[in-house]
Amino acid sequence: MNTSRRTFVIHSITGAGLAATAAFSTQAQAQAAVLETDPQAVALGYKVDTTKVDKVKFPKHVAAQNCANCALYVGKAADANGACPLFAGKTVAAKGWCSAWVKKA
């Protein structure tokens, strides 16, 4: 009977540890979205919607350019958001744009 109790305690502790690790991992993966008012975003002219880019301030901007087709975008084109190394720890909108946009090869 002690073997069963010992096994139960070991499995309970292991299971609780795995559950806590999974919960922490999920929270760590959830990243905040970059806000247009973020200082880095302002410096790069980041907009959540590429159609809202100031054409006077950024004359080289083309409507077909967006974060999803930028070489810096880390994510699938079908994703609503993805990571960008310019905004460490935050996500950008796939339909967004900034002045650092570079065509994907």
PDB file as gemmi writes it, atoms N, CA and C in Angstrom:
CRYST1    1.000    1.000    1.000  90.00  90.00  90.00 P 1                      
ATOM      1  N   MET A   1       0.812  -1.189   0.000  1.00  0.00           N  
ATOM      2  CA  MET A   1       0.000   0.000   0.000  1.00  0.00           C  
ATOM      3  C   MET A   1       0.855   1.253   0.000  1.00  0.00           C  
ATOM      4  N   ASN A   2       1.996   1.231   0.670  1.00  0.00           N  
ATOM      5  CA  ASN A   2       2.898   2.384   0.681  1.00  0.00           C  
ATOM      6  C   ASN A   2       3.419   2.686  -0.722  1.00  0.00           C  
ATOM      7  N   THR A   3       3.635   1.639  -1.521  1.00  0.00           N  
ATOM      8  CA  THR A   3       4.107   1.837  -2.881  1.00  0.00           C  
ATOM      9  C   THR A   3       3.078   2.607  -3.691  1.00  0.00           C  
ATOM     10  N   SER A   4       1.824   2.287  -3.546  1.00  0.00           N  
ATOM     11  CA  SER A   4       0.761   2.975  -4.274  1.00  0.00           C  
ATOM     12  C   SER A   4       0.671   4.431  -3.848  1.00  0.00           C  
ATOM     13  N   ARG A   5       0.762   4.669  -2.543  1.00  0.00           N  
ATOM     14  CA  ARG A   5       0.684   6.036  -2.046  1.00  0.00           C  
ATOM     15  C   ARG A   5       1.886   6.840  -2.532  1.00  0.00           C  
ATOM     16  N   ARG A   6       3.066   6.252  -2.481  1.00  0.00           N  
ATOM     17  CA  ARG A   6       4.285   6.913  -2.929  1.00  0.00           C  
ATOM     18  C   ARG A   6       4.186   7.232  -4.422  1.00  0.00           C  
ATOM     19  N   THR A   7       3.689   6.291  -5.206  1.00  0.00           N  
ATOM     20  CA  THR A   7       3.521   6.512  -6.644  1.00  0.00           C  
ATOM     21  C   THR A   7       2.529   7.637  -6.893  1.00  0.00           C  
ATOM     22  N   PHE A   8       1.433   7.623  -6.136  1.00  0.00           N  
ATOM     23  CA  PHE A   8       0.418   8.676  -6.282  1.00  0.00           C  
ATOM     24  C   PHE A   8       1.024  10.054  -5.990  1.00  0.00           C  
ATOM     25  N   VAL A   9       1.782  10.170  -4.905  1.00  0.00           N  
ATOM     26  CA  VAL A   9       2.383  11.455  -4.523  1.00  0.00           C  
ATOM     27  C   VAL A   9       3.370  11.914  -5.594  1.00  0.00           C  
ATOM     28  N   ILE A  10       4.195  11.014  -6.082  1.00  0.00           N  
ATOM     29  CA  ILE A  10       5.180  11.371  -7.122  1.00  0.00           C  
ATOM     30  C   ILE A  10       4.484  11.850  -8.384  1.00  0.00           C  
ATOM     31  N   HIS A  11       3.456  11.138  -8.807  1.00  0.00           N  
ATOM     32  CA  HIS A  11       2.716  11.525 -10.007  1.00  0.00           C  
ATOM     33  C   HIS A  11       1.982  12.856  -9.806  1.00  0.00           C  
ATOM     34  N   SER A  12       1.452  13.077  -8.606  1.00  0.00           N  
ATOM     35  CA  SER A  12       0.741  14.326  -8.316  1.00  0.00           C  
ATOM     36  C   SER A  12       1.687  15.519  -8.399  1.00  0.00           C  
ATOM     37  N   ILE A  13       2.858  15.374  -7.795  1.00  0.00           N  
ATOM     38  CA  ILE A  13       3.847  16.457  -7.811  1.00  0.00           C  
ATOM     39  C   ILE A  13       4.326  16.714  -9.238  1.00  0.00           C  
ATOM     40  N   THR A  14       4.593  15.662  -9.969  1.00  0.00           N  
ATOM     41  CA  THR A  14       5.041  15.796 -11.354  1.00  0.00           C  
ATOM     42  C   THR A  14       3.962  16.457 -12.209  1.00  0.00           C  
ATOM     43  N   GLY A  15       2.727  16.015 -12.037  1.00  0.00           N  
ATOM     44  CA  GLY A  15       1.614  16.591 -12.807  1.00  0.00           C  
ATOM     45  C   GLY A  15       1.410  18.059 -12.496  1.00  0.00           C  
ATOM     46  N   ALA A  16       1.497  18.432 -11.230  1.00  0.00           N  
ATOM     47  CA  ALA A  16       1.340  19.837 -10.838  1.00  0.00           C  
ATOM     48  C   ALA A  16       2.461  20.683 -11.425  1.00  0.00           C  
ATOM     49  N   GLY A  17       3.657  20.145 -11.417  1.00  0.00           N  
ATOM     50  CA  GLY A  17       4.793  20.871 -12.001  1.00  0.00           C  
ATOM     51  C   GLY A  17       4.627  21.074 -13.496  1.00  0.00           C  
ATOM     52  N   LEU A  18       4.168  20.046 -14.188  1.00  0.00           N  
ATOM     53  CA  LEU A  18       3.940  20.169 -15.632  1.00  0.00           C  
ATOM     54  C   LEU A  18       2.829  21.156 -15.946  1.00  0.00           C  
ATOM     55  N   ALA A  19       1.775  21.145 -15.153  1.00  0.00           N  
ATOM     56  CA  ALA A  19       0.661  22.076 -15.366  1.00  0.00           C  
ATOM     57  C   ALA A  19       1.125  23.513 -15.155  1.00  0.00           C  
ATOM     58  N   ALA A  20       1.923  23.749 -14.122  1.00  0.00           N  
ATOM     59  CA  ALA A  20       2.433  25.100 -13.859  1.00  0.00           C  
ATOM     60  C   ALA A  20       3.359  25.554 -14.984  1.00  0.00           C  
ATOM     61  N   THR A  21       4.186  24.658 -15.480  1.00  0.00           N  
ATOM     62  CA  THR A  21       5.085  24.988 -16.583  1.00  0.00           C  
ATOM     63  C   THR A  21       4.301  25.324 -17.844  1.00  0.00           C  
ATOM     64  N   ALA A  22       3.275  24.567 -18.144  1.00  0.00           N  
ATOM     65  CA  ALA A  22       2.452  24.820 -19.327  1.00  0.00           C  
ATOM     66  C   ALA A  22       1.748  26.161 -19.217  1.00  0.00           C  
ATOM     67  N   ALA A  23       1.229  26.497 -18.042  1.00  0.00           N  
ATOM     68  CA  ALA A  23       0.543  27.786 -17.848  1.00  0.00           C  
ATOM     69  C   ALA A  23       1.525  28.932 -18.018  1.00  0.00           C  
ATOM     70  N   PHE A  24       2.721  28.819 -17.461  1.00  0.00           N  
ATOM     71  CA  PHE A  24       3.736  29.865 -17.598  1.00  0.00           C  
ATOM     72  C   PHE A  24       4.166  30.011 -19.045  1.00  0.00           C  
ATOM     73  N   SER A  25       4.328  28.907 -19.734  1.00  0.00           N  
ATOM     74  CA  SER A  25       4.747  28.931 -21.138  1.00  0.00           C  
ATOM     75  C   SER A  25       3.719  29.639 -22.002  1.00  0.00           C  
ATOM     76  N   THR A  26       2.446  29.396 -21.767  1.00  0.00           N  
ATOM     77  CA  THR A  26       1.381  30.040 -22.528  1.00  0.00           C  
ATOM     78  C   THR A  26       1.390  31.540 -22.284  1.00  0.00           C  
ATOM     79  N   GLN A  27       1.587  31.954 -21.045  1.00  0.00           N  
ATOM     80  CA  GLN A  27       1.638  33.377 -20.733  1.00  0.00           C  
ATOM     81  C   GLN A  27       2.851  34.023 -21.359  1.00  0.00           C  
ATOM     82  N   ALA A  28       3.975  33.351 -21.396  1.00  0.00           N  
ATOM     83  CA  ALA A  28       5.190  33.908 -21.966  1.00  0.00           C  
ATOM     84  C   ALA A  28       5.061  34.089 -23.471  1.00  0.00           C  
ATOM     85  N   GLN A  29       4.292  33.203 -24.123  1.00  0.00           N  
ATOM     86  CA  GLN A  29       4.147  33.290 -25.562  1.00  0.00           C  
ATOM     87  C   GLN A  29       3.194  34.398 -25.986  1.00  0.00           C  
ATOM     88  N   ALA A  30       2.267  34.779 -25.124  1.00  0.00           N  
ATOM     89  CA  ALA A  30       1.319  35.828 -25.459  1.00  0.00           C  
ATOM     90  C   ALA A  30       2.049  37.162 -25.401  1.00  0.00           C  
ATOM     91  N   GLN A  31       2.143  37.822 -26.527  1.00  0.00           N  
ATOM     92  CA  GLN A  31       2.860  39.080 -26.599  1.00  0.00           C  
ATOM     93  C   GLN A  31       1.887  40.219 -26.839  1.00  0.00           C  
ATOM     94  N   ALA A  32       2.236  41.360 -26.317  1.00  0.00           N  
ATOM     95  CA  ALA A  32       1.416  42.552 -26.518  1.00  0.00           C  
ATOM     96  C   ALA A  32       1.619  43.083 -27.930  1.00  0.00           C  
ATOM     97  N   ALA A  33       0.589  43.687 -28.467  1.00  0.00           N  
ATOM     98  CA  ALA A  33       0.679  44.297 -29.793  1.00  0.00           C  
ATOM     99  C   ALA A  33       1.347  45.663 -29.685  1.00  0.00           C  
ATOM    100  N   VAL A  34       2.088  46.026 -30.701  1.00  0.00           N  
ATOM    101  CA  VAL A  34       2.714  47.344 -30.756  1.00  0.00           C  
ATOM    102  C   VAL A  34       1.613  48.389 -30.950  1.00  0.00           C  
ATOM    103  N   LEU A  35       1.664  49.423 -30.167  1.00  0.00           N  
ATOM    104  CA  LEU A  35       0.723  50.525 -30.324  1.00  0.00           C  
ATOM    105  C   LEU A  35       1.347  51.583 -31.232  1.00  0.00           C  
ATOM    106  N   GLU A  36       0.527  52.269 -31.995  1.00  0.00           N  
ATOM    107  CA  GLU A  36       1.028  53.319 -32.885  1.00  0.00           C  
ATOM    108  C   GLU A  36       1.667  54.460 -32.105  1.00  0.00           C  
ATOM    109  N   THR A  37       1.333  54.577 -30.829  1.00  0.00           N  
ATOM    110  CA  THR A  37       1.880  55.644 -29.977  1.00  0.00           C  
ATOM    111  C   THR A  37       3.188  55.256 -29.294  1.00  0.00           C  
ATOM    112  N   ASP A  38       3.594  53.996 -29.429  1.00  0.00           N  
ATOM    113  CA  ASP A  38       4.857  53.524 -28.862  1.00  0.00           C  
ATOM    114  C   ASP A  38       5.983  54.366 -29.490  1.00  0.00           C  
ATOM    115  N   PRO A  39       6.964  54.825 -28.711  1.00  0.00           N  
ATOM    116  CA  PRO A  39       8.024  55.675 -29.256  1.00  0.00           C  
ATOM    117  C   PRO A  39       8.749  55.078 -30.482  1.00  0.00           C  
ATOM    118  N   GLN A  40       9.041  53.788 -30.439  1.00  0.00           N  
ATOM    119  CA  GLN A  40       9.691  53.130 -31.575  1.00  0.00           C  
ATOM    120  C   GLN A  40       8.762  53.130 -32.787  1.00  0.00           C  
ATOM    121  N   ALA A  41       7.482  52.904 -32.557  1.00  0.00           N  
ATOM    122  CA  ALA A  41       6.498  52.898 -33.640  1.00  0.00           C  
ATOM    123  C   ALA A  41       6.372  54.277 -34.259  1.00  0.00           C  
ATOM    124  N   VAL A  42       6.360  55.300 -33.437  1.00  0.00           N  
ATOM    125  CA  VAL A  42       6.278  56.673 -33.935  1.00  0.00           C  
ATOM    126  C   VAL A  42       7.509  56.992 -34.781  1.00  0.00           C  
ATOM    127  N   ALA A  43       8.684  56.600 -34.295  1.00  0.00           N  
ATOM    128  CA  ALA A  43       9.927  56.862 -35.022  1.00  0.00           C  
ATOM    129  C   ALA A  43       9.949  56.197 -36.393  1.00  0.00           C  
ATOM    130  N   LEU A  44       9.320  55.018 -36.500  1.00  0.00           N  
ATOM    131  CA  LEU A  44       9.312  54.285 -37.764  1.00  0.00           C  
ATOM    132  C   LEU A  44       8.045  54.524 -38.585  1.00  0.00           C  
ATOM    133  N   GLY A  45       7.149  55.345 -38.092  1.00  0.00           N  
ATOM    134  CA  GLY A  45       5.913  55.620 -38.816  1.00  0.00           C  
ATOM    135  C   GLY A  45       4.988  54.421 -38.880  1.00  0.00           C  
ATOM    136  N   TYR A  46       5.041  53.542 -37.875  1.00  0.00           N  
ATOM    137  CA  TYR A  46       4.221  52.329 -37.863  1.00  0.00           C  
ATOM    138  C   TYR A  46       2.735  52.658 -37.815  1.00  0.00           C  
ATOM    139  N   LYS A  47       1.987  51.996 -38.659  1.00  0.00           N  
ATOM    140  CA  LYS A  47       0.524  52.078 -38.660  1.00  0.00           C  
ATOM    141  C   LYS A  47      -0.019  50.658 -38.650  1.00  0.00           C  
ATOM    142  N   VAL A  48      -1.084  50.433 -37.896  1.00  0.00           N  
ATOM    143  CA  VAL A  48      -1.724  49.129 -37.807  1.00  0.00           C  
ATOM    144  C   VAL A  48      -2.364  48.763 -39.144  1.00  0.00           C  
ATOM    145  N   ASP A  49      -2.769  49.763 -39.901  1.00  0.00           N  
ATOM    146  CA  ASP A  49      -3.419  49.576 -41.199  1.00  0.00           C  
ATOM    147  C   ASP A  49      -2.606  50.307 -42.259  1.00  0.00           C  
ATOM    148  N   THR A  50      -2.049  49.573 -43.207  1.00  0.00           N  
ATOM    149  CA  THR A  50      -1.193  50.160 -44.235  1.00  0.00           C  
ATOM    150  C   THR A  50      -1.898  51.225 -45.069  1.00  0.00           C  
ATOM    151  N   THR A  51      -3.219  51.174 -45.135  1.00  0.00           N  
ATOM    152  CA  THR A  51      -3.948  52.180 -45.916  1.00  0.00           C  
ATOM    153  C   THR A  51      -4.015  53.526 -45.203  1.00  0.00           C  
ATOM    154  N   LYS A  52      -3.615  53.570 -43.931  1.00  0.00           N  
ATOM    155  CA  LYS A  52      -3.667  54.808 -43.143  1.00  0.00           C  
ATOM    156  C   LYS A  52      -2.320  55.538 -43.109  1.00  0.00           C  
ATOM    157  N   VAL A  53      -1.342  55.073 -43.866  1.00  0.00           N  
ATOM    158  CA  VAL A  53      -0.013  55.681 -43.865  1.00  0.00           C  
ATOM    159  C   VAL A  53      -0.072  57.062 -44.520  1.00  0.00           C  
ATOM    160  N   ASP A  54       0.600  58.025 -43.916  1.00  0.00           N  
ATOM    161  CA  ASP A  54       0.670  59.388 -44.437  1.00  0.00           C  
ATOM    162  C   ASP A  54       1.527  59.406 -45.703  1.00  0.00           C  
ATOM    163  N   LYS A  55       0.899  59.574 -46.840  1.00  0.00           N  
ATOM    164  CA  LYS A  55       1.606  59.519 -48.124  1.00  0.00           C  
ATOM    165  C   LYS A  55       2.526  60.717 -48.337  1.00  0.00           C  
ATOM    166  N   VAL A  56       2.271  61.806 -47.669  1.00  0.00           N  
ATOM    167  CA  VAL A  56       3.147  62.979 -47.766  1.00  0.00           C  
ATOM    168  C   VAL A  56       4.440  62.715 -46.996  1.00  0.00           C  
ATOM    169  N   LYS A  57       4.306  62.164 -45.809  1.00  0.00           N  
ATOM    170  CA  LYS A  57       5.474  61.878 -44.962  1.00  0.00           C  
ATOM    171  C   LYS A  57       6.277  60.682 -45.471  1.00  0.00           C  
ATOM    172  N   PHE A  58       5.585  59.713 -46.086  1.00  0.00           N  
ATOM    173  CA  PHE A  58       6.234  58.503 -46.598  1.00  0.00           C  
ATOM    174  C   PHE A  58       5.867  58.311 -48.071  1.00  0.00           C  
ATOM    175  N   PRO A  59       6.447  59.110 -48.968  1.00  0.00           N  
ATOM    176  CA  PRO A  59       6.074  59.068 -50.387  1.00  0.00           C  
ATOM    177  C   PRO A  59       6.417  57.753 -51.099  1.00  0.00           C  
ATOM    178  N   LYS A  60       7.342  56.983 -50.554  1.00  0.00           N  
ATOM    179  CA  LYS A  60       7.719  55.716 -51.195  1.00  0.00           C  
ATOM    180  C   LYS A  60       6.790  54.568 -50.794  1.00  0.00           C  
ATOM    181  N   HIS A  61       5.870  54.818 -49.877  1.00  0.00           N  
ATOM    182  CA  HIS A  61       4.929  53.784 -49.448  1.00  0.00           C  
ATOM    183  C   HIS A  61       3.997  53.418 -50.600  1.00  0.00           C  
ATOM    184  N   VAL A  62       3.760  52.126 -50.743  1.00  0.00           N  
ATOM    185  CA  VAL A  62       2.828  51.600 -51.745  1.00  0.00           C  
ATOM    186  C   VAL A  62       1.774  50.796 -50.977  1.00  0.00           C  
ATOM    187  N   ALA A  63       0.526  50.911 -51.380  1.00  0.00           N  
ATOM    188  CA  ALA A  63      -0.574  50.249 -50.668  1.00  0.00           C  
ATOM    189  C   ALA A  63      -0.388  48.742 -50.538  1.00  0.00           C  
ATOM    190  N   ALA A  64       0.312  48.118 -51.465  1.00  0.00           N  
ATOM    191  CA  ALA A  64       0.515  46.665 -51.419  1.00  0.00           C  
ATOM    192  C   ALA A  64       1.543  46.258 -50.357  1.00  0.00           C  
ATOM    193  N   GLN A  65       2.277  47.195 -49.810  1.00  0.00           N  
ATOM    194  CA  GLN A  65       3.265  46.884 -48.775  1.00  0.00           C  
ATOM    195  C   GLN A  65       2.561  46.729 -47.434  1.00  0.00           C  
ATOM    196  N   ASN A  66       2.869  45.654 -46.730  1.00  0.00           N  
ATOM    197  CA  ASN A  66       2.359  45.467 -45.374  1.00  0.00           C  
ATOM    198  C   ASN A  66       3.315  44.571 -44.607  1.00  0.00           C  
ATOM    199  N   CYS A  67       3.124  44.496 -43.325  1.00  0.00           N  
ATOM    200  CA  CYS A  67       4.027  43.709 -42.476  1.00  0.00           C  
ATOM    201  C   CYS A  67       4.096  42.246 -42.910  1.00  0.00           C  
ATOM    202  N   ALA A  68       2.983  41.672 -43.333  1.00  0.00           N  
ATOM    203  CA  ALA A  68       2.948  40.260 -43.709  1.00  0.00           C  
ATOM    204  C   ALA A  68       3.851  39.953 -44.899  1.00  0.00           C  
ATOM    205  N   ASN A  69       4.105  40.929 -45.787  1.00  0.00           N  
ATOM    206  CA  ASN A  69       4.992  40.666 -46.916  1.00  0.00           C  
ATOM    207  C   ASN A  69       6.340  41.379 -46.765  1.00  0.00           C  
ATOM    208  N   CYS A  70       6.698  41.688 -45.517  1.00  0.00           N  
ATOM    209  CA  CYS A  70       7.994  42.299 -45.195  1.00  0.00           C  
ATOM    210  C   CYS A  70       8.982  41.198 -44.791  1.00  0.00           C  
ATOM    211  N   ALA A  71      10.227  41.369 -45.162  1.00  0.00           N  
ATOM    212  CA  ALA A  71      11.268  40.389 -44.838  1.00  0.00           C  
ATOM    213  C   ALA A  71      11.498  40.266 -43.329  1.00  0.00           C  
ATOM    214  N   LEU A  72      11.146  41.286 -42.567  1.00  0.00           N  
ATOM    215  CA  LEU A  72      11.366  41.265 -41.123  1.00  0.00           C  
ATOM    216  C   LEU A  72      10.240  40.570 -40.351  1.00  0.00           C  
ATOM    217  N   TYR A  73       9.107  40.363 -40.989  1.00  0.00           N  
ATOM    218  CA  TYR A  73       7.927  39.789 -40.324  1.00  0.00           C  
ATOM    219  C   TYR A  73       8.158  38.323 -39.997  1.00  0.00           C  
ATOM    220  N   VAL A  74       7.905  37.959 -38.741  1.00  0.00           N  
ATOM    221  CA  VAL A  74       8.054  36.581 -38.297  1.00  0.00           C  
ATOM    222  C   VAL A  74       6.650  36.035 -38.020  1.00  0.00           C  
ATOM    223  N   GLY A  75       6.155  35.291 -38.962  1.00  0.00           N  
ATOM    224  CA  GLY A  75       4.818  34.732 -38.854  1.00  0.00           C  
ATOM    225  C   GLY A  75       4.337  34.342 -40.234  1.00  0.00           C  
ATOM    226  N   LYS A  76       3.188  33.719 -40.281  1.00  0.00           N  
ATOM    227  CA  LYS A  76       2.612  33.325 -41.556  1.00  0.00           C  
ATOM    228  C   LYS A  76       1.818  34.497 -42.122  1.00  0.00           C  
ATOM    229  N   ALA A  77       1.767  34.597 -43.427  1.00  0.00           N  
ATOM    230  CA  ALA A  77       1.027  35.672 -44.069  1.00  0.00           C  
ATOM    231  C   ALA A  77      -0.448  35.658 -43.680  1.00  0.00           C  
ATOM    232  N   ALA A  78      -0.989  34.501 -43.357  1.00  0.00           N  
ATOM    233  CA  ALA A  78      -2.398  34.373 -42.985  1.00  0.00           C  
ATOM    234  C   ALA A  78      -2.667  34.788 -41.531  1.00  0.00           C  
ATOM    235  N   ASP A  79      -1.628  34.924 -40.718  1.00  0.00           N  
ATOM    236  CA  ASP A  79      -1.792  35.316 -39.319  1.00  0.00           C  
ATOM    237  C   ASP A  79      -2.206  36.784 -39.218  1.00  0.00           C  
ATOM    238  N   ALA A  80      -3.017  37.107 -38.231  1.00  0.00           N  
ATOM    239  CA  ALA A  80      -3.438  38.497 -38.025  1.00  0.00           C  
ATOM    240  C   ALA A  80      -2.307  39.339 -37.448  1.00  0.00           C  
ATOM    241  N   ASN A  81      -1.421  38.700 -36.684  1.00  0.00           N  
ATOM    242  CA  ASN A  81      -0.283  39.387 -36.054  1.00  0.00           C  
ATOM    243  C   ASN A  81       0.946  38.499 -36.117  1.00  0.00           C  
ATOM    244  N   GLY A  82       2.097  39.117 -36.022  1.00  0.00           N  
ATOM    245  CA  GLY A  82       3.342  38.369 -35.997  1.00  0.00           C  
ATOM    246  C   GLY A  82       4.422  39.194 -35.320  1.00  0.00           C  
ATOM    247  N   ALA A  83       5.512  38.555 -35.016  1.00  0.00           N  
ATOM    248  CA  ALA A  83       6.625  39.241 -34.366  1.00  0.00           C  
ATOM    249  C   ALA A  83       7.445  40.016 -35.381  1.00  0.00           C  
ATOM    250  N   CYS A  84       8.142  41.012 -34.886  1.00  0.00           N  
ATOM    251  CA  CYS A  84       9.061  41.799 -35.713  1.00  0.00           C  
ATOM    252  C   CYS A  84      10.259  42.134 -34.841  1.00  0.00           C  
ATOM    253  N   PRO A  85      11.468  41.896 -35.324  1.00  0.00           N  
ATOM    254  CA  PRO A  85      12.650  42.161 -34.504  1.00  0.00           C  
ATOM    255  C   PRO A  85      12.826  43.645 -34.152  1.00  0.00           C  
ATOM    256  N   LEU A  86      12.179  44.531 -34.879  1.00  0.00           N  
ATOM    257  CA  LEU A  86      12.274  45.962 -34.579  1.00  0.00           C  
ATOM    258  C   LEU A  86      11.492  46.328 -33.326  1.00  0.00           C  
ATOM    259  N   PHE A  87      10.511  45.504 -32.986  1.00  0.00           N  
ATOM    260  CA  PHE A  87       9.672  45.739 -31.818  1.00  0.00           C  
ATOM    261  C   PHE A  87       9.776  44.524 -30.896  1.00  0.00           C  
ATOM    262  N   ALA A  88      10.918  44.342 -30.296  1.00  0.00           N  
ATOM    263  CA  ALA A  88      11.204  43.162 -29.479  1.00  0.00           C  
ATOM    264  C   ALA A  88      10.142  42.921 -28.414  1.00  0.00           C  
ATOM    265  N   GLY A  89       9.654  41.687 -28.373  1.00  0.00           N  
ATOM    266  CA  GLY A  89       8.677  41.293 -27.373  1.00  0.00           C  
ATOM    267  C   GLY A  89       7.255  41.715 -27.682  1.00  0.00           C  
ATOM    268  N   LYS A  90       7.021  42.315 -28.835  1.00  0.00           N  
ATOM    269  CA  LYS A  90       5.679  42.758 -29.206  1.00  0.00           C  
ATOM    270  C   LYS A  90       5.354  42.255 -30.607  1.00  0.00           C  
ATOM    271  N   THR A  91       4.074  42.250 -30.918  1.00  0.00           N  
ATOM    272  CA  THR A  91       3.652  41.816 -32.244  1.00  0.00           C  
ATOM    273  C   THR A  91       3.176  43.009 -33.063  1.00  0.00           C  
ATOM    274  N   VAL A  92       3.267  42.853 -34.374  1.00  0.00           N  
ATOM    275  CA  VAL A  92       2.774  43.865 -35.299  1.00  0.00           C  
ATOM    276  C   VAL A  92       1.593  43.277 -36.060  1.00  0.00           C  
ATOM    277  N   ALA A  93       0.745  44.138 -36.562  1.00  0.00           N  
ATOM    278  CA  ALA A  93      -0.401  43.691 -37.349  1.00  0.00           C  
ATOM    279  C   ALA A  93       0.087  43.270 -38.732  1.00  0.00           C  
ATOM    280  N   ALA A  94      -0.404  42.153 -39.223  1.00  0.00           N  
ATOM    281  CA  ALA A  94      -0.014  41.681 -40.558  1.00  0.00           C  
ATOM    282  C   ALA A  94      -0.366  42.715 -41.622  1.00  0.00           C  
ATOM    283  N   LYS A  95      -1.442  43.466 -41.394  1.00  0.00           N  
ATOM    284  CA  LYS A  95      -1.866  44.494 -42.346  1.00  0.00           C  
ATOM    285  C   LYS A  95      -1.241  45.847 -42.040  1.00  0.00           C  
ATOM    286  N   GLY A  96      -0.306  45.871 -41.104  1.00  0.00           N  
ATOM    287  CA  GLY A  96       0.364  47.104 -40.722  1.00  0.00           C  
ATOM    288  C   GLY A  96       1.512  47.450 -41.662  1.00  0.00           C  
ATOM    289  N   TRP A  97       2.220  48.530 -41.325  1.00  0.00           N  
ATOM    290  CA  TRP A  97       3.349  48.979 -42.145  1.00  0.00           C  
ATOM    291  C   TRP A  97       4.223  49.901 -41.314  1.00  0.00           C  
ATOM    292  N   CYS A  98       5.525  49.905 -41.609  1.00  0.00           N  
ATOM    293  CA  CYS A  98       6.432  50.912 -41.047  1.00  0.00           C  
ATOM    294  C   CYS A  98       7.491  51.236 -42.093  1.00  0.00           C  
ATOM    295  N   SER A  99       8.229  52.295 -41.845  1.00  0.00           N  
ATOM    296  CA  SER A  99       9.200  52.771 -42.844  1.00  0.00           C  
ATOM    297  C   SER A  99      10.386  51.838 -43.032  1.00  0.00           C  
ATOM    298  N   ALA A 100      10.519  50.823 -42.176  1.00  0.00           N  
ATOM    299  CA  ALA A 100      11.602  49.846 -42.332  1.00  0.00           C  
ATOM    300  C   ALA A 100      11.197  48.683 -43.215  1.00  0.00           C  
ATOM    301  N   TRP A 101      10.021  48.762 -43.856  1.00  0.00           N  
ATOM    302  CA  TRP A 101       9.521  47.668 -44.699  1.00  0.00           C  
ATOM    303  C   TRP A 101      10.544  47.317 -45.781  1.00  0.00           C  
ATOM    304  N   VAL A 102      10.804  45.999 -45.913  1.00  0.00           N  
ATOM    305  CA  VAL A 102      11.718  45.458 -46.928  1.00  0.00           C  
ATOM    306  C   VAL A 102      11.022  44.297 -47.602  1.00  0.00           C  
ATOM    307  N   LYS A 103      11.041  44.274 -48.915  1.00  0.00           N  
ATOM    308  CA  LYS A 103      10.361  43.211 -49.663  1.00  0.00           C  
ATOM    309  C   LYS A 103      10.925  41.848 -49.309  1.00  0.00           C  
ATOM    310  N   LYS A 104      10.020  40.893 -49.069  1.00  0.00           N  
ATOM    311  CA  LYS A 104      10.410  39.511 -48.798  1.00  0.00           C  
ATOM    312  C   LYS A 104      11.020  38.918 -50.049  1.00  0.00           C  
ATOM    313  N   ALA A 105      12.104  38.192 -49.860  1.00  0.00           N  
ATOM    314  CA  ALA A 105      12.781  37.573 -51.014  1.00  0.00           C  
ATOM    315  C   ALA A 105      12.020  36.392 -51.555  1.00  0.00           C  
TER     316      ALA A 105                                                      
END                                                                             
